Amino acid sequence: MVTLSFNHIQGKNGSHWNRLMREEKAKEYCIVAIDAAKFVNTAMVCTIYGDILQDPFEFDGSMTGYQLMKKHIDATCEAYSLTQVIVEIETTAH
């Protein structure tokens, strides 16, 4: 599932994010929160409710770093029977 944006328009009843969290399948989602940096990025995996499933880990911007990130995500999804991944990236000063 790819959602391009969560547009918050006045007069709209709720948001896509609000509906997503109320779905029955919300327990199957995991969120990968990434703090993007110039050289070393940090990520962690948690549930849609904020429970941390994978403690923060570091990876770089190379293909090896992204493979490491994917390995952490895949292992966490398999361990907790999660089927959907939501990736959130925070960038600062870029």
Residue frames as a rotation matrix with the C-alpha (Angstrom) as fourth column:
MET 1
0.586 0.810 0.000 0.00
0.810 -0.586 0.000 0.00
0.000 0.000 -1.000 0.00
VAL 2
-0.661 -0.748 0.058 1.40
0.750 -0.661 0.017 3.36
0.026 0.055 0.998 -0.99
THR 3
0.587 0.791 -0.171 -0.29
0.797 -0.602 -0.049 6.56
-0.142 -0.108 -0.984 0.10
LEU 4
0.002 -0.662 0.749 1.18
0.745 -0.499 -0.443 9.64
0.667 0.559 0.492 -1.49
SER 5
-0.821 -0.275 0.500 0.01
-0.084 -0.808 -0.583 12.19
0.564 -0.521 0.641 1.06
PHE 6
-0.317 0.726 -0.611 -2.30
0.948 0.255 -0.190 12.69
0.018 -0.639 -0.769 3.97
ASN 7
-0.688 0.081 0.721 -4.00
0.194 -0.937 0.290 15.91
0.699 0.340 0.629 2.87
HIS 8
-0.453 0.543 -0.707 -5.75
0.819 -0.061 -0.571 17.68
-0.353 -0.837 -0.417 5.71
ILE 9
-0.753 0.291 0.590 -8.36
0.232 -0.722 0.652 19.87
0.616 0.628 0.476 4.03
GLN 10
-0.877 0.478 0.055 -10.74
-0.274 -0.402 -0.873 21.94
-0.395 -0.781 0.484 6.13
GLY 11
-0.042 0.965 -0.260 -14.30
-0.975 -0.097 -0.202 20.69
-0.220 0.244 0.944 5.94
LYS 12
-0.143 -0.080 -0.986 -13.17
-0.493 0.870 0.000 17.12
0.859 0.486 -0.164 5.25
ASN 13
0.718 0.489 0.495 -14.54
-0.673 0.305 0.674 14.63
0.179 -0.817 0.548 7.76
GLY 14
0.727 -0.514 0.456 -11.44
0.025 0.684 0.729 13.00
-0.687 -0.519 0.510 9.30
SER 15
0.160 -0.764 -0.626 -8.25
-0.957 -0.276 0.092 12.12
-0.243 0.584 -0.775 7.53
HIS 16
0.447 -0.098 -0.889 -6.82
-0.472 0.818 -0.327 9.10
0.760 0.566 0.320 5.76
TRP 17
-0.643 -0.763 -0.067 -4.55
-0.296 0.328 -0.897 8.48
0.707 -0.557 -0.437 8.76
ASN 18
-0.486 0.566 0.666 -7.55
-0.834 -0.072 -0.547 8.53
-0.262 -0.821 0.507 11.12
ARG 19
0.604 0.743 -0.289 -9.39
-0.797 0.571 -0.198 5.95
0.018 0.350 0.937 9.00
LEU 20
0.090 -0.672 -0.735 -6.24
-0.394 0.653 -0.646 3.83
0.915 0.348 -0.206 8.68
MET 21
-0.815 -0.466 0.345 -5.86
-0.463 0.166 -0.870 3.58
0.348 -0.869 -0.351 12.47
ARG 22
-0.220 0.823 0.524 -9.49
-0.853 0.098 -0.512 2.51
-0.473 -0.560 0.680 12.92
GLU 23
0.169 0.248 -0.954 -9.33
-0.796 0.605 0.016 -0.38
0.581 0.757 0.300 10.43
GLU 24
0.937 0.187 0.295 -9.48
-0.320 0.795 0.515 -3.94
-0.138 -0.577 0.805 11.69
LYS 25
0.723 -0.691 -0.003 -6.17
0.572 0.601 -0.558 -4.63
0.387 0.402 0.830 9.99
ALA 26
0.682 -0.475 0.556 -4.39
-0.503 -0.856 -0.115 -1.88
0.530 -0.201 -0.823 11.96
LYS 27
0.695 -0.410 0.591 -2.78
-0.435 0.415 0.799 -4.57
-0.573 -0.812 0.110 14.14
GLU 28
0.661 -0.429 0.615 -1.02
0.653 0.733 -0.192 -5.90
-0.369 0.529 0.765 11.05
TYR 29
0.778 -0.351 0.521 0.74
0.143 -0.708 -0.692 -2.58
0.611 0.613 -0.500 10.31
CYS 30
0.310 -0.712 -0.630 4.18
0.863 -0.068 0.501 -1.58
-0.400 -0.699 0.593 11.44
ILE 31
0.996 -0.044 0.081 5.70
-0.013 -0.934 -0.356 1.86
0.092 0.354 -0.931 11.23
VAL 32
0.176 -0.984 -0.018 9.34
0.984 0.176 -0.022 2.36
0.025 -0.014 1.000 10.33
ALA 33
0.975 0.104 -0.197 10.37
0.138 -0.977 0.163 5.75
-0.175 -0.186 -0.967 11.68
ILE 34
0.244 -0.920 0.307 13.55
0.957 0.177 -0.229 7.02
0.157 0.350 0.924 10.02
ASP 35
0.754 -0.197 -0.627 15.62
0.055 -0.932 0.359 10.00
-0.655 -0.305 -0.692 11.10
ALA 36
0.694 -0.474 0.542 17.51
0.681 0.189 -0.707 10.82
0.233 0.860 0.454 7.92
ALA 37
0.628 -0.592 -0.505 20.92
-0.008 -0.653 0.757 12.40
-0.778 -0.472 -0.415 8.33
LYS 38
0.526 -0.483 -0.700 23.86
-0.839 -0.429 -0.334 13.31
-0.139 0.763 -0.631 6.13
PHE 39
-0.398 -0.807 -0.437 25.97
-0.824 0.524 -0.217 10.25
0.404 0.274 -0.873 6.88
VAL 40
-0.960 0.054 -0.274 24.31
0.162 0.907 -0.389 7.91
0.228 -0.418 -0.880 9.40
ASN 41
-0.222 0.961 0.165 20.54
-0.597 -0.267 0.757 7.41
0.771 0.069 0.633 9.48
THR 42
-0.954 0.024 0.297 18.65
-0.243 0.516 -0.821 5.99
-0.173 -0.856 -0.487 12.44
ALA 43
-0.278 0.901 -0.334 15.47
-0.584 0.118 0.803 3.93
0.762 0.418 0.494 12.29
MET 44
-0.875 0.129 0.467 13.17
-0.315 0.581 -0.750 2.01
-0.368 -0.804 -0.468 14.58
VAL 45
-0.624 0.702 -0.344 10.16
-0.038 0.412 0.910 -0.21
0.781 0.581 -0.231 14.02
CYS 46
-0.899 0.400 0.177 6.99
-0.218 -0.058 -0.974 0.19
-0.379 -0.915 0.140 16.07
THR 47
-0.448 0.837 0.313 3.30
0.873 0.486 -0.049 -0.63
-0.193 0.251 -0.948 15.95
ILE 48
-0.303 0.451 0.840 0.68
0.448 -0.710 0.543 1.82
0.841 0.541 0.013 14.77
TYR 49
0.776 0.617 -0.132 -0.11
0.354 -0.253 0.900 2.32
0.522 -0.745 -0.415 18.47
GLY 50
0.558 -0.628 0.542 3.47
-0.646 -0.739 -0.191 3.32
0.520 -0.244 -0.818 19.39
ASP 51
0.823 -0.300 0.482 4.78
-0.189 0.656 0.731 0.06
-0.535 -0.693 0.484 20.88
ILE 52
0.178 -0.852 -0.492 8.47
-0.979 -0.202 -0.003 -0.30
-0.097 0.482 -0.871 19.97
LEU 53
0.971 0.184 0.153 9.18
-0.157 0.972 -0.175 -3.63
-0.181 0.146 0.973 18.27
GLN 54
0.426 -0.890 0.163 12.77
0.843 0.325 -0.428 -2.97
0.328 0.320 0.889 17.12
ASP 55
0.463 -0.331 -0.822 15.02
0.494 -0.673 0.550 -0.66
-0.736 -0.661 -0.148 19.09
PRO 56
0.865 -0.145 -0.481 16.67
-0.414 -0.748 -0.519 2.16
-0.284 0.648 -0.706 17.13
PHE 57
0.316 -0.787 0.530 19.45
0.649 0.587 0.484 1.04
-0.692 0.191 0.697 14.82
GLU 58
0.214 -0.353 -0.911 21.82
-0.465 -0.857 0.223 2.92
-0.859 0.376 -0.347 12.53
PHE 59
0.276 -0.193 0.942 22.46
0.786 0.609 -0.106 2.48
-0.553 0.769 0.319 8.82
ASP 60
-0.532 -0.512 -0.674 24.13
0.020 -0.804 0.595 4.53
-0.847 0.302 0.438 6.14
GLY 61
0.285 0.713 -0.641 22.84
-0.566 -0.414 -0.713 5.73
-0.774 0.566 0.285 2.78
SER 62
-0.651 -0.563 -0.509 24.56
-0.749 0.365 0.553 3.01
-0.126 0.741 -0.659 0.75
MET 63
0.084 0.654 -0.752 22.91
-0.653 0.606 0.454 -0.08
0.753 0.453 0.478 -0.73
THR 64
-0.529 -0.351 -0.773 24.45
0.312 0.767 -0.561 -2.11
0.789 -0.538 -0.297 2.11
GLY 65
-0.980 0.177 0.086 22.83
-0.162 -0.476 -0.865 0.22
-0.112 -0.862 0.495 4.64
TYR 66
-0.231 0.955 -0.187 19.43
-0.971 -0.213 0.109 -0.08
0.064 0.207 0.976 3.00
GLN 67
-0.032 0.160 -0.987 19.76
-0.237 0.958 0.163 -3.86
0.971 0.239 0.007 2.89
LEU 68
-0.881 -0.300 -0.366 20.51
0.295 0.258 -0.920 -3.77
0.371 -0.918 -0.139 6.63
MET 69
-0.723 0.680 0.121 17.39
-0.642 -0.597 -0.481 -1.68
-0.255 -0.426 0.868 7.20
LYS 70
0.038 0.754 -0.656 15.30
-0.848 0.371 0.378 -4.08
0.528 0.542 0.653 5.11
LYS 71
-0.435 -0.279 -0.856 16.72
0.111 0.927 -0.359 -7.03
0.894 -0.251 -0.372 7.08
HIS 72
-0.996 0.086 -0.035 15.61
0.018 -0.196 -0.980 -5.43
-0.091 -0.977 0.194 10.37
ILE 73
-0.388 0.909 -0.153 12.15
-0.907 -0.406 -0.112 -4.66
-0.164 0.095 0.982 8.97
ASP 74
-0.004 0.370 -0.929 11.67
-0.594 0.747 0.300 -8.16
0.805 0.553 0.217 7.52
ALA 75
-0.711 -0.324 -0.624 12.81
0.255 0.708 -0.658 -9.85
0.656 -0.627 -0.421 10.75
THR 76
-0.912 0.405 0.065 10.46
-0.254 -0.434 -0.864 -7.71
-0.322 -0.805 0.499 12.84
CYS 77
-0.170 0.888 -0.427 7.50
-0.980 -0.107 0.166 -8.28
0.102 0.447 0.889 10.51
GLU 78
-0.148 0.060 -0.987 8.10
-0.254 0.962 0.097 -12.02
0.956 0.265 -0.127 10.57
ALA 79
-0.896 -0.286 -0.339 8.49
0.233 0.348 -0.908 -12.13
0.378 -0.893 -0.245 14.38
TYR 80
-0.771 0.616 -0.161 5.24
-0.135 -0.406 -0.904 -10.23
-0.622 -0.675 0.396 15.00
SER 81
-0.423 0.595 0.684 3.21
0.832 0.554 0.033 -11.46
-0.359 0.583 -0.729 11.96
LEU 82
0.025 0.358 -0.934 2.92
-0.064 -0.931 -0.358 -7.99
-0.998 0.069 0.000 10.43
THR 83
0.106 0.113 0.988 1.88
0.857 0.493 -0.149 -7.64
-0.504 0.862 -0.045 6.80
GLN 84
0.699 0.186 0.690 1.94
0.563 -0.739 -0.371 -3.91
0.441 0.648 -0.621 6.02
VAL 85
-0.182 -0.829 -0.529 4.82
0.944 -0.298 0.142 -1.45
-0.275 -0.474 0.836 6.41
ILE 86
0.880 0.366 0.302 4.43
0.421 -0.897 -0.139 2.31
0.220 0.249 -0.943 6.71
VAL 87
-0.132 -0.986 -0.102 7.67
0.986 -0.120 -0.120 4.25
0.106 -0.116 0.988 6.30
GLU 88
0.938 0.344 0.030 7.95
0.334 -0.926 0.175 7.72
0.088 -0.154 -0.984 7.81
ILE 89
-0.016 -0.993 0.119 11.04
0.947 -0.053 -0.315 9.82
0.319 0.108 0.941 7.23
GLU 90
0.879 0.181 -0.441 11.97
0.352 -0.870 0.346 12.91
-0.321 -0.459 -0.828 9.21
THR 91
0.033 -0.881 0.472 14.49
0.912 -0.167 -0.375 15.15
0.409 0.442 0.798 7.58
THR 92
0.792 0.153 -0.591 15.86
0.442 -0.811 0.382 18.26
-0.421 -0.564 -0.711 9.22
ALA 93
0.286 -0.685 -0.670 18.05
-0.293 -0.728 0.619 21.06
-0.912 0.020 -0.409 7.88
HIS 94
-0.509 -0.411 0.756 17.90
0.577 0.489 0.654 19.70
-0.638 0.770 -0.012 4.34
